[in-house]
Amino acid sequence: MIVIMGAGGATGGATLRSLAALGAPTRALSRDPARLAAALDGHTLARTTTAPADAADPASLRAAFRGAHQLLLTMANGPQQVRYELNAIEAAVDCGVEHIVKVSAPAAEPDSPVAVSRGHHLIEERLRRSGVTATVLRPYAFMQKLLLLAPGIAAGVVHGALGQARCNYVDVRDVGDAAAEVLTRPELAGGCYPLTGGRAYSHSELTALLGELLGRPVRYLDLSPTELHAHLVGRAGMPGWLATHVVEIQRLAVVREETPDDTFRRLTGRAPRSLEAFLGENLHRFR
Ligand SMILES: NC(=O)c1ccc[n+]([C@@H]2O[C@H](COP(=O)([O-])OP(=O)(O)OC[C@H]3O[C@@H](n4cnc5c(N)ncnc54)[C@H](OP(=O)(O)O)[C@@H]3O)[C@@H](O)[C@H]2O)c1
């Protein structure tokens, strides 16, 4: 049995759908399993049982992990993320789970410029010391997060602090497909896998592509990190911690060049979904 912690989220949901497509039975966890079940398509629901679990409550985790052999651990960013994921690892070890796949992030290092990645490093280290087989996925920024730029794009402008640095956008559906591979092919267990799209894009290239697809100009406005933070909080209504995270991610792309890597193709045997295709599918949201 494969248990998915964070099944209602972007990566957890994508993995659930990919596993259902492979015919693998899953137990999908949520603080609100009825809401999760209502959000699943019929095909996925037919292969999934839903169950309650709150990472703040270790007893609920132990009940939810009973009888599971594998766990996908993919939880929302937030001030409690490290504590929640450590709770989940401890409960999984107690319940005899044999393989944990953790969704982490690039630059998961102790001195990472991205606070969330420093947290992922702590979780990865605990996982490696846990005694269970530990697999780590490190996807780059999800293409789906570009939908947050929709109001700006509709007004013809994208704000950022990237200069001409490029980002390795990956479609979260590909993250789900990669996670499903490592959960169903034992020979892949134990690895650490960066996940990127097929090419990296600067914001100038992104806005040029959007302009072509939309048939009207979209420009990139390059700001300082402080200006971007103020824009995200003041104009885009983002919570402060999330705006700080976005600014740090962009800083990381500036100081550490992002170049595509072929791990996704090695895992799945196919090319990653392209940014052009993703934007094309979602063009109505940018109009
Ligand atoms: N966004 C990106 O571009 C990006 C890029 C690289 C890596 N990542 C990493 O990917 C990971 C997963 O991100 P995501 O976007 O898939 O997450 P998400 O959609 O924001 O959230 C995942 C799930 O976390 C669950 N959750 C939150 N608090 C919980 C609690 N106390 N107990 C149980 N479940 C709880 C929620 O489930 P319920 O509400 O149903 O309980 C939610 O559906 C993150 O750790 C992030 O650092 C993200």
The ligand as an ORCA input file, in Angstrom:
! r2SCAN-3c Opt
* xyz 0 1
  N       5.783     25.212     -5.717
  C       6.895     24.967     -6.355
  O       7.171     25.526     -7.437
  C       7.871     23.966     -5.766
  C       9.069     23.731     -6.420
  C       9.967     22.804     -5.879
  C       9.654     22.114     -4.713
  N       8.472     22.371     -4.092
  C       8.172     21.627     -2.834
  O       7.087     20.742     -3.050
  C       6.479     20.462     -1.791
  C       4.999     20.248     -1.986
  O       4.440     21.402     -2.534
  P       2.929     21.420     -3.045
  O       2.807     22.676     -3.851
  O       2.581     20.107     -3.631
  O       2.164     21.606     -1.638
  P       0.722     22.252     -1.404
  O      -0.123     21.998     -2.595
  O       0.894     23.660     -0.941
  O       0.199     21.453     -0.097
  C       0.306     20.061      0.041
  C      -0.595     19.547      1.134
  O      -0.031     19.740      2.439
  C      -1.076     19.305      3.293
  N      -0.923     19.773      4.665
  C      -0.634     21.015      5.121
  N      -0.634     21.027      6.481
  C      -0.942     19.760      6.859
  C      -1.108     19.137      8.111
  N      -0.975     19.794      9.288
  N      -1.413     17.819      8.132
  C      -1.600     17.121      7.007
  N      -1.461     17.670      5.766
  C      -1.143     18.961      5.708
  C      -2.375     19.875      2.705
  O      -3.336     18.837      2.758
  P      -4.813     19.007      3.395
  O      -5.172     20.474      3.374
  O      -5.668     18.186      2.490
  O      -4.725     18.449      4.773
  C      -1.955     20.193      1.255
  O      -2.818     19.632      0.306
  C       6.818     21.660     -0.877
  O       7.430     21.177      0.297
  C       7.714     22.553     -1.718
  O       8.823     23.080     -1.008
  C       7.566     23.256     -4.590
*
